[in-house]
């Protein structure tokens, strides 16, 4: 648990988000190439904003 903590000058935090992809009629739209593109996009945004993504 302690390895997930982020230490700043005046605080310590651990923020987690869980993303769920839900589509109408539960069709499978996350094909391998789309999934790979989305993972790259999320990692790029995370690098730009300065946060970490755990897959």
VOFI-882286 format. One record per atom (N, C-alpha, C, CB): residue number from 1; atom name; x, y, z. Coordinates in nm, 4 decimals. Glycine has a CB too. Layout:
BEGIN
<rec i="NUM" at="CA" px="X" py="Y" pz="Z"/>
...
***
This chain:
BEGIN
<rec i="1" at="N" px="0.0819" py="-0.1192" pz="0.0000"/>
<rec i="1" at="CA" px="0.0000" py="0.0000" pz="0.0000"/>
<rec i="1" at="C" px="0.0862" py="0.1255" pz="0.0000"/>
<rec i="1" at="CB" px="-0.0931" py="-0.0001" pz="0.1197"/>
<rec i="2" at="N" px="0.1943" py="0.1259" pz="0.0760"/>
<rec i="2" at="CA" px="0.2773" py="0.2451" pz="0.0853"/>
<rec i="2" at="C" px="0.3480" py="0.2773" pz="-0.0456"/>
<rec i="2" at="CB" px="0.3789" py="0.2283" pz="0.1949"/>
<rec i="3" at="N" px="0.3729" py="0.1787" pz="-0.1302"/>
<rec i="3" at="CA" px="0.4410" py="0.2061" pz="-0.2562"/>
<rec i="3" at="C" px="0.3518" py="0.2820" pz="-0.3542"/>
<rec i="3" at="CB" px="0.4879" py="0.0762" pz="-0.3192"/>
<rec i="4" at="N" px="0.2203" py="0.2843" pz="-0.3309"/>
<rec i="4" at="CA" px="0.1278" py="0.3567" pz="-0.4174"/>
<rec i="4" at="C" px="0.1097" py="0.5020" pz="-0.3767"/>
<rec i="4" at="CB" px="-0.0053" py="0.2882" pz="-0.4178"/>
<rec i="5" at="N" px="0.1674" py="0.5424" pz="-0.2655"/>
<rec i="5" at="CA" px="0.1492" py="0.6783" pz="-0.2165"/>
<rec i="5" at="C" px="0.2381" py="0.7754" pz="-0.2925"/>
<rec i="5" at="CB" px="0.1787" py="0.6857" pz="-0.0667"/>
<rec i="6" at="N" px="0.1823" py="0.8924" pz="-0.3214"/>
<rec i="6" at="CA" px="0.2560" py="0.9991" pz="-0.3872"/>
<rec i="6" at="C" px="0.2788" py="1.1084" pz="-0.2837"/>
<rec i="6" at="CB" px="0.1794" py="1.0539" pz="-0.5133"/>
<rec i="7" at="N" px="0.4042" py="1.1449" pz="-0.2636"/>
<rec i="7" at="CA" px="0.4396" py="1.2438" pz="-0.1625"/>
<rec i="7" at="C" px="0.4648" py="1.3788" pz="-0.2286"/>
<rec i="7" at="CB" px="0.5636" py="1.1985" pz="-0.0826"/>
<rec i="8" at="N" px="0.3934" py="1.4784" pz="-0.1810"/>
<rec i="8" at="CA" px="0.4154" py="1.6162" pz="-0.2227"/>
<rec i="8" at="C" px="0.4677" py="1.6954" pz="-0.1033"/>
<rec i="8" at="CB" px="0.2846" py="1.6796" pz="-0.2792"/>
<rec i="9" at="N" px="0.4925" py="1.8215" pz="-0.1243"/>
<rec i="9" at="CA" px="0.5504" py="1.9040" pz="-0.0182"/>
<rec i="9" at="C" px="0.4608" py="1.9107" pz="0.1048"/>
<rec i="9" at="CB" px="0.5768" py="2.0441" pz="-0.0697"/>
<rec i="10" at="N" px="0.3305" py="1.9256" pz="0.0838"/>
<rec i="10" at="CA" px="0.2396" py="1.9432" pz="0.1980"/>
<rec i="10" at="C" px="0.1353" py="1.8329" pz="0.2125"/>
<rec i="10" at="CB" px="0.1695" py="2.0745" pz="0.1857"/>
<rec i="11" at="N" px="0.1433" py="1.7298" pz="0.1298"/>
<rec i="11" at="CA" px="0.0415" py="1.6249" pz="0.1410"/>
<rec i="11" at="C" px="0.0927" py="1.4932" pz="0.0845"/>
<rec i="11" at="CB" px="-0.0871" py="1.6666" pz="0.0684"/>
<rec i="12" at="N" px="0.0197" py="1.3887" pz="0.1159"/>
<rec i="12" at="CA" px="0.0434" py="1.2548" pz="0.0630"/>
<rec i="12" at="C" px="-0.0887" py="1.2064" pz="0.0066"/>
<rec i="12" at="CB" px="0.0992" py="1.1565" pz="0.1734"/>
<rec i="13" at="N" px="-0.0858" py="1.1471" pz="-0.1143"/>
<rec i="13" at="CA" px="-0.2132" py="1.1052" pz="-0.1730"/>
<rec i="13" at="C" px="-0.1995" py="0.9730" pz="-0.2482"/>
<rec i="13" at="CB" px="-0.2660" py="1.2134" pz="-0.2672"/>
<rec i="14" at="N" px="-0.3122" py="0.9124" pz="-0.2703"/>
<rec i="14" at="CA" px="-0.3243" py="0.7912" pz="-0.3494"/>
<rec i="14" at="C" px="-0.4622" py="0.7976" pz="-0.4151"/>
<rec i="14" at="CB" px="-0.3059" py="0.6600" pz="-0.2609"/>
<rec i="15" at="N" px="-0.4660" py="0.8346" pz="-0.5406"/>
<rec i="15" at="CA" px="-0.5921" py="0.8504" pz="-0.6117"/>
<rec i="15" at="C" px="-0.6022" py="0.7418" pz="-0.7180"/>
<rec i="15" at="CB" px="-0.6036" py="0.9920" pz="-0.6754"/>
<rec i="16" at="N" px="-0.7123" py="0.6707" pz="-0.7183"/>
<rec i="16" at="CA" px="-0.7338" py="0.5624" pz="-0.8143"/>
<rec i="16" at="C" px="-0.8644" py="0.5843" pz="-0.8890"/>
<rec i="16" at="CB" px="-0.7348" py="0.4252" pz="-0.7432"/>
<rec i="17" at="N" px="-0.8634" py="0.5540" pz="-1.0168"/>
<rec i="17" at="CA" px="-0.9838" py="0.5574" pz="-1.0996"/>
<rec i="17" at="C" px="-0.9991" py="0.4228" pz="-1.1676"/>
<rec i="17" at="CB" px="-0.9777" py="0.6725" pz="-1.2045"/>
<rec i="18" at="N" px="-1.1208" py="0.3819" pz="-1.1851"/>
<rec i="18" at="CA" px="-1.1515" py="0.2578" pz="-1.2555"/>
<rec i="18" at="C" px="-1.2383" py="0.2947" pz="-1.3745"/>
<rec i="18" at="CB" px="-1.2231" py="0.1530" pz="-1.1617"/>
<rec i="19" at="N" px="-1.1885" py="0.2705" pz="-1.4953"/>
<rec i="19" at="CA" px="-1.2647" py="0.3059" pz="-1.6154"/>
<rec i="19" at="C" px="-1.3320" py="0.1816" pz="-1.6713"/>
<rec i="19" at="CB" px="-1.1730" py="0.3708" pz="-1.7226"/>
<rec i="20" at="N" px="-1.4597" py="0.1956" pz="-1.7045"/>
<rec i="20" at="CA" px="-1.5374" py="0.0856" pz="-1.7603"/>
<rec i="20" at="C" px="-1.5900" py="0.1290" pz="-1.8958"/>
<rec i="20" at="CB" px="-1.6540" py="0.0439" pz="-1.6655"/>
<rec i="21" at="N" px="-1.5630" py="0.0490" pz="-1.9961"/>
<rec i="21" at="CA" px="-1.6128" py="0.0766" pz="-2.1311"/>
<rec i="21" at="C" px="-1.7404" py="-0.0038" pz="-2.1511"/>
<rec i="21" at="CB" px="-1.5057" py="0.0412" pz="-2.2408"/>
<rec i="22" at="N" px="-1.8501" py="0.0638" pz="-2.1667"/>
<rec i="22" at="CA" px="-1.9784" py="-0.0030" pz="-2.1848"/>
<rec i="22" at="C" px="-2.0438" py="0.0482" pz="-2.3124"/>
<rec i="22" at="CB" px="-2.0710" py="0.0198" pz="-2.0624"/>
<rec i="23" at="N" px="-2.0856" py="-0.0435" pz="-2.3965"/>
<rec i="23" at="CA" px="-2.1495" py="-0.0051" pz="-2.5223"/>
<rec i="23" at="C" px="-2.2893" py="-0.0648" pz="-2.5291"/>
<rec i="23" at="CB" px="-2.0649" py="-0.0510" pz="-2.6436"/>
<rec i="24" at="N" px="-2.3704" py="-0.0081" pz="-2.6136"/>
<rec i="24" at="CA" px="-2.5073" py="-0.0542" pz="-2.6284"/>
<rec i="24" at="C" px="-2.5083" py="-0.2001" pz="-2.6747"/>
<rec i="24" at="CB" px="-2.5844" py="0.0355" pz="-2.7280"/>
<rec i="25" at="N" px="-2.5939" py="-0.2785" pz="-2.6186"/>
<rec i="25" at="CA" px="-2.6126" py="-0.4201" pz="-2.6503"/>
<rec i="25" at="C" px="-2.4884" py="-0.5045" pz="-2.6231"/>
<rec i="25" at="CB" px="-2.6524" py="-0.4349" pz="-2.7946"/>
<rec i="26" at="N" px="-2.3905" py="-0.4490" pz="-2.5473"/>
<rec i="26" at="CA" px="-2.2698" py="-0.5217" pz="-2.5078"/>
<rec i="26" at="C" px="-2.1943" py="-0.5814" pz="-2.6275"/>
<rec i="26" at="CB" px="-2.3066" py="-0.6323" pz="-2.4107"/>
<rec i="27" at="N" px="-2.1919" py="-0.5108" pz="-2.7358"/>
<rec i="27" at="CA" px="-2.1145" py="-0.5555" pz="-2.8518"/>
<rec i="27" at="C" px="-1.9665" py="-0.5352" pz="-2.8244"/>
<rec i="27" at="CB" px="-2.1572" py="-0.4794" pz="-2.9803"/>
<rec i="28" at="N" px="-1.8849" py="-0.6207" pz="-2.8810"/>
<rec i="28" at="CA" px="-1.7411" py="-0.6096" pz="-2.8624"/>
<rec i="28" at="C" px="-1.6854" py="-0.5135" pz="-2.9669"/>
<rec i="28" at="CB" px="-1.6724" py="-0.7490" pz="-2.8722"/>
<rec i="29" at="N" px="-1.6473" py="-0.3937" pz="-2.9225"/>
<rec i="29" at="CA" px="-1.5910" py="-0.2968" pz="-3.0158"/>
<rec i="29" at="C" px="-1.4422" py="-0.2747" pz="-2.9924"/>
<rec i="29" at="CB" px="-1.6647" py="-0.1652" pz="-3.0049"/>
<rec i="30" at="N" px="-1.3915" py="-0.3183" pz="-2.8768"/>
<rec i="30" at="CA" px="-1.2501" py="-0.2998" pz="-2.8491"/>
<rec i="30" at="C" px="-1.1702" py="-0.4139" pz="-2.9108"/>
<rec i="30" at="CB" px="-1.2247" py="-0.2914" pz="-2.6974"/>
<rec i="31" at="N" px="-1.1548" py="-0.4052" pz="-3.0401"/>
<rec i="31" at="CA" px="-1.0729" py="-0.5025" pz="-3.1120"/>
<rec i="31" at="C" px="-0.9270" py="-0.4740" pz="-3.0776"/>
<rec i="31" at="CB" px="-1.0978" py="-0.4957" pz="-3.2679"/>
<rec i="32" at="N" px="-0.8377" py="-0.5683" pz="-3.1004"/>
<rec i="32" at="CA" px="-0.6975" py="-0.5495" pz="-3.0583"/>
<rec i="32" at="C" px="-0.6338" py="-0.4191" pz="-3.1072"/>
<rec i="32" at="CB" px="-0.6150" py="-0.6649" pz="-3.1073"/>
<rec i="33" at="N" px="-0.6581" py="-0.3802" pz="-3.2319"/>
<rec i="33" at="CA" px="-0.5954" py="-0.2573" pz="-3.2816"/>
<rec i="33" at="C" px="-0.6547" py="-0.1330" pz="-3.2160"/>
<rec i="33" at="CB" px="-0.6105" py="-0.2480" pz="-3.4331"/>
<rec i="34" at="N" px="-0.7831" py="-0.1344" pz="-3.1860"/>
<rec i="34" at="CA" px="-0.8466" py="-0.0210" pz="-3.1176"/>
<rec i="34" at="C" px="-0.7999" py="-0.0151" pz="-2.9735"/>
<rec i="34" at="CB" px="-1.0006" py="-0.0318" pz="-3.1236"/>
<rec i="35" at="N" px="-0.7918" py="-0.1301" pz="-2.9090"/>
<rec i="35" at="CA" px="-0.7449" py="-0.1352" pz="-2.7709"/>
<rec i="35" at="C" px="-0.6012" py="-0.0836" pz="-2.7595"/>
<rec i="35" at="CB" px="-0.7540" py="-0.2786" pz="-2.7169"/>
<rec i="36" at="N" px="-0.5155" py="-0.1234" pz="-2.8525"/>
<rec i="36" at="CA" px="-0.3764" py="-0.0780" pz="-2.8519"/>
<rec i="36" at="C" px="-0.3683" py="0.0739" pz="-2.8706"/>
<rec i="36" at="CB" px="-0.2962" py="-0.1494" pz="-2.9623"/>
<rec i="37" at="N" px="-0.4482" py="0.1270" pz="-2.9638"/>
<rec i="37" at="CA" px="-0.4503" py="0.2713" pz="-2.9872"/>
<rec i="37" at="C" px="-0.4959" py="0.3465" pz="-2.8615"/>
<rec i="37" at="CB" px="-0.5427" py="0.3050" pz="-3.1059"/>
<rec i="38" at="N" px="-0.6004" py="0.2982" pz="-2.7954"/>
<rec i="38" at="CA" px="-0.6506" py="0.3640" pz="-2.6753"/>
<rec i="38" at="C" px="-0.5486" py="0.3599" pz="-2.5623"/>
<rec i="38" at="CB" px="-0.7806" py="0.2992" pz="-2.6303"/>
<rec i="39" at="N" px="-0.4779" py="0.2480" pz="-2.5484"/>
<rec i="39" at="CA" px="-0.3749" py="0.2389" pz="-2.4452"/>
<rec i="39" at="C" px="-0.2629" py="0.3387" pz="-2.4719"/>
<rec i="39" at="CB" px="-0.3183" py="0.0966" pz="-2.4380"/>
<rec i="40" at="N" px="-0.2208" py="0.3503" pz="-2.5973"/>
<rec i="40" at="CA" px="-0.1167" py="0.4474" pz="-2.6329"/>
<rec i="40" at="C" px="-0.1646" py="0.5897" pz="-2.6060"/>
<rec i="40" at="CB" px="-0.0764" py="0.4320" pz="-2.7811"/>
<rec i="41" at="N" px="-0.2893" py="0.6180" pz="-2.6410"/>
<rec i="41" at="CA" px="-0.3449" py="0.7517" pz="-2.6214"/>
<rec i="41" at="C" px="-0.3515" py="0.7875" pz="-2.4728"/>
<rec i="41" at="CB" px="-0.4847" py="0.7608" pz="-2.6841"/>
<rec i="42" at="N" px="-0.3978" py="0.6951" pz="-2.3910"/>
<rec i="42" at="CA" px="-0.4070" py="0.7195" pz="-2.2467"/>
<rec i="42" at="C" px="-0.2674" py="0.7389" pz="-2.1878"/>
<rec i="42" at="CB" px="-0.4798" py="0.6025" pz="-2.1757"/>
<rec i="43" at="N" px="-0.1705" py="0.6585" pz="-2.2304"/>
<rec i="43" at="CA" px="-0.0330" py="0.6730" pz="-2.1801"/>
<rec i="43" at="C" px="0.0262" py="0.8078" pz="-2.2220"/>
<rec i="43" at="CB" px="0.0562" py="0.5574" pz="-2.2319"/>
<rec i="44" at="N" px="-0.0030" py="0.8522" pz="-2.3438"/>
<rec i="44" at="CA" px="0.0465" py="0.9812" pz="-2.3915"/>
<rec i="44" at="C" px="-0.0141" py="1.0966" pz="-2.3102"/>
<rec i="44" at="CB" px="0.0143" py="0.9988" pz="-2.5413"/>
<rec i="45" at="N" px="-0.1433" py="1.0907" pz="-2.2852"/>
<rec i="45" at="CA" px="-0.2096" py="1.1937" pz="-2.2046"/>
<rec i="45" at="C" px="-0.1531" py="1.1939" pz="-2.0630"/>
<rec i="45" at="CB" px="-0.3627" py="1.1710" pz="-2.2014"/>
<rec i="46" at="N" px="-0.1312" py="1.0752" pz="-2.0084"/>
<rec i="46" at="CA" px="-0.0753" py="1.0656" pz="-1.8731"/>
<rec i="46" at="C" px="0.0631" py="1.1276" pz="-1.8677"/>
<rec i="46" at="CB" px="-0.0692" py="0.9191" pz="-1.8270"/>
<rec i="47" at="N" px="0.1440" py="1.1042" pz="-1.9686"/>
<rec i="47" at="CA" px="0.2789" py="1.1628" pz="-1.9710"/>
<rec i="47" at="C" px="0.2706" py="1.3148" pz="-1.9811"/>
<rec i="47" at="CB" px="0.3614" py="1.1059" pz="-2.0892"/>
<rec i="48" at="N" px="0.1788" py="1.3655" pz="-2.0609"/>
<rec i="48" at="CA" px="0.1629" py="1.5102" pz="-2.0758"/>
<rec i="48" at="C" px="0.1148" py="1.5759" pz="-1.9462"/>
<rec i="48" at="CB" px="0.0648" py="1.5406" pz="-2.1888"/>
<rec i="49" at="N" px="0.0251" py="1.5088" pz="-1.8749"/>
<rec i="49" at="CA" px="-0.0340" py="1.5658" pz="-1.7535"/>
<rec i="49" at="C" px="0.0451" py="1.5335" pz="-1.6280"/>
<rec i="49" at="CB" px="-0.1750" py="1.5165" pz="-1.7372"/>
<rec i="50" at="N" px="0.1397" py="1.4388" pz="-1.6364"/>
<rec i="50" at="CA" px="0.2237" py="1.4083" pz="-1.5221"/>
<rec i="50" at="C" px="0.1653" py="1.3101" pz="-1.4234"/>
<rec i="50" at="CB" px="0.2552" py="1.5313" pz="-1.4520"/>
<rec i="51" at="N" px="0.0869" py="1.2150" pz="-1.4684"/>
<rec i="51" at="CA" px="0.0386" py="1.1120" pz="-1.3773"/>
<rec i="51" at="C" px="0.0708" py="0.9737" pz="-1.4320"/>
<rec i="51" at="CB" px="-0.1124" py="1.1266" pz="-1.3541"/>
<rec i="52" at="N" px="0.0498" py="0.8710" pz="-1.3514"/>
<rec i="52" at="CA" px="0.0873" py="0.7346" pz="-1.3835"/>
<rec i="52" at="C" px="-0.0356" py="0.6497" pz="-1.4101"/>
<rec i="52" at="CB" px="0.1697" py="0.6743" pz="-1.2710"/>
<rec i="53" at="N" px="-0.0283" py="0.5638" pz="-1.5119"/>
<rec i="53" at="CA" px="-0.1375" py="0.4731" pz="-1.5443"/>
<rec i="53" at="C" px="-0.0876" py="0.3300" pz="-1.5233"/>
<rec i="53" at="CB" px="-0.1882" py="0.4950" pz="-1.6915"/>
<rec i="54" at="N" px="-0.1619" py="0.2543" pz="-1.4426"/>
<rec i="54" at="CA" px="-0.1313" py="0.1136" pz="-1.4197"/>
<rec i="54" at="C" px="-0.2322" py="0.0306" pz="-1.4960"/>
<rec i="54" at="CB" px="-0.1329" py="0.0784" pz="-1.2679"/>
<rec i="55" at="N" px="-0.1851" py="-0.0509" pz="-1.5903"/>
<rec i="55" at="CA" px="-0.2763" py="-0.1342" pz="-1.6689"/>
<rec i="55" at="C" px="-0.2907" py="-0.2706" pz="-1.6086"/>
<rec i="55" at="CB" px="-0.2285" py="-0.1466" pz="-1.8116"/>
***
